[in-house]
Amino acid sequence: MQSFQKLQIKFRKWRYPGGIAYWERRYASGGNSGSGSSGVLAAYKAEIVNQFVKKQGIQSVLELGCGDGQQLQLAQYPQYTGLDVSPSSIETCKRVFSSDATKKFDLYDPFQFIPTGYQSNMSLSMEVIFHLTEENTYQLYLKHLFSCAQQWVVIFASNTDDSTGGIFPHFKPRQFLPDIPPGWELHQHLPNPHFDISISEFFIFEKRNAPEIRQ
């Protein structure tokens, strides 16, 4: 049984085209962002983030890894920018939210990205980190996520290493807290009440000595 699983892992890794190509192929073929972007978990995520945005008076949100926009349909943000590595997902979002002037979408190229053009009160990452399977894209993603935020960064992710043995090549949980850039502190950690369907939890970071948001 173990030898079969090892062969299965090797075969899946052999077929895996890498993170960026995987997600473009998935969206281009009609796939979606996954079960976490709908149903009970999506409602939970929306409730937490919407309440936080309202409480803190946040005016602009940038999401790095917006996917197909399913989760976004539950969001209540004054101004929103969604970025993703998949051209197909960006085109889907532009079409779905074409009549909403408060939202805009752009393609995210981690190797060409310039954060100064995408500053926001808050950066958002929803179940993206464990899909960053290559070390270089993971490090660039974290750098860009925090570089775009003027005061807040909200992450919904797992902070544990992969326990699956690598059987899913597009899924690589990792401890990301040690890699948070200097100048940021953990403001709040919210354990997930729906741990039976998601290993992710909320981690909210605040920039030290950040100016208050003017409402």
N, C-alpha and C positions, 0 to 999 in steps of 0.2 A: 504493500500500500504506500509506504514512504517513497519507494523508488518511482512509483507512478506519479506521485505528487511532485517529485523533483523534476521528472520529465515534463510534466504539465507546466511547471514554473518556467523551465527553460524555453519551452515552446511559446508561451505567452510573451516572455521577454524578447524572444526572437522576432515575434510579430509586432511588438510595440514600436511605433514610429518615433517616440519622444512626445513630451507633453504638448507642445504647440501643435504639432501635426495631428496628434490624437484628437484634440478638442475641435480642430477645424473639420476633420473627417467626421467626427460624431455629429456636429451641428449641420454640416453640409448634407449629410445623409438622412436628415430628419430627426436626429436624436435631440434630447433635451438636457437640461442641467441636472437632472436626477430627482429622486423622490424628496430630497430635503428642501426643494424650492416650491413645494406645494403641500397642501394638507395641514396636519397638526403642527408639524415642525416649522413650516413657513409662517403660520399664524403666530407661533411663539416668538420667532425671530423678529417679525414685524412689530409685535407688541413691545418688545424690549427696546428696539432701536427707535421706534417712533416716540416712545415715552422719553427716551434720553435726549433726542433731538429737541423735543418740545421743552423739556425741563431746562436744558442748557442754552436755549435760545439760538440754536445752531441754524445758520442761514444757508450754508452751502455744504454739500456732501459729494465726495468723490468716491466711487466704488471701483476698486481695482480687481476685476474679474466679475463683470456683471452678468455673464452668461446669456441666457435667452430672454431675460426680463420677467420671468414668472414671479420671482420673489418681489421684484420691484412694483408689481401691480398692487401690493399691499402697503407700499411705503407712503409716508407723508413727510416729504422734504420740500422746503421752499425752493431750493435750486439743486439740481442733481446732474452730475457727469458720470457716465458709465464707460469704463474701458475694458477691453477684452482682447485676448490674443487671436481670437477667431473672427475673420471677416464675415463669415456667415451669421454668427450670433449678433454682431454689430448691425448688420443689415436687417435682421429680424427685429431687433429693438427699435431701430429707426422707423420701421414700418408700423410696429405695434403702438408706439408713442408719437406718431407723426403729428398728432393734433395737440400735443402737450408741449407748450413753449418753455416749461420749466425744466425740461430734460434734454440732454444732448449726449451723444455717443461718439467715441473715437476708437480706432484700432490701437491696441497697446503692443508695441514692439520693445521688449525689455532691453534690447541691445542698442536702441536708438532713442530711448525715451528721455525727455528733458523735463524734470519736475516743475521748473519755474513757470511753465505755461499752464499748469494744472493745480494751482493752489486752492485750497478749500479750508473751511473751518474744521471739517472732520473727514478723515479717510476711513473707508469701510472695507473689510475683507470678510466675506461670508463663505466658509467652507472651501477655501481656495488653497490654503497652505499645504494640505496633505495631497494635493494634486500637482504640486511642484516637485517633480521627480528628479530633475537634474539639479545639482548643487549650485551651478552658476545662476540659473534662472531663479532659484529660491533666494539666494543672497541679493540679487538685483531687485526682486520683488519686494522684499522687506525694506531695502534701502529706499525704493521709490514710494512705497506705501507711507512711510514716515516722513519722507521729504516733502510730500504734497500736503501734509496736514499742518495747519497753523496752530491748533490747540489739542485736538482729540484724534485718537485712532481707536476704532472699535474692531475687534477681531473675534469671529466665531470660528473656532478651530479646536482640534485636539492638541494637547501639549504632552503627548506620550509617543514613544517610539513604536514602530511597526511591530505588531505581534502576530501578523499573518504569515510570516515567512516569505513574504514577497510574492504571494500567489496572484495578486492583482497588480500588474506593473504600472497602472496609472494612479495607484493609491499608495502614498508613502507618508504615513503619519510621522511626526518628528517633534522633539522638544524644541520649540522655537523661542521660548522665553529667554534663554541665555544669549540669543542673537538680537535682541531688541537694541536699537541704536542708543548711544549715550544721550542724555538730556531728556529722557522720558521715564516716567514712573507709572507703575501699575496703580490705577485709581480704583478699579473695582474688578472682582472676579465673581462671575455668577455660574455656579454649577447648573448643569442642564437637567431639568426635571423629566426630560424625555430621553434619558440615556439608553433606553431600550431600543430606540430607533436611530440614535446618533451619538457618536463619541465626542462631539464638539461641545465646547463651553464658551461663554462670553468672557473676553478679556478686554477691559477698557483702559486705555493709557492716556495720560495727560502730559503735555509738554511743560517742563519746568519753566517758571517765570514767563509763561505765555500771556500776552495781553488779553483782557477780557473781551468777549464778543459783544459788539455793539448791536443792540436790537433796534 
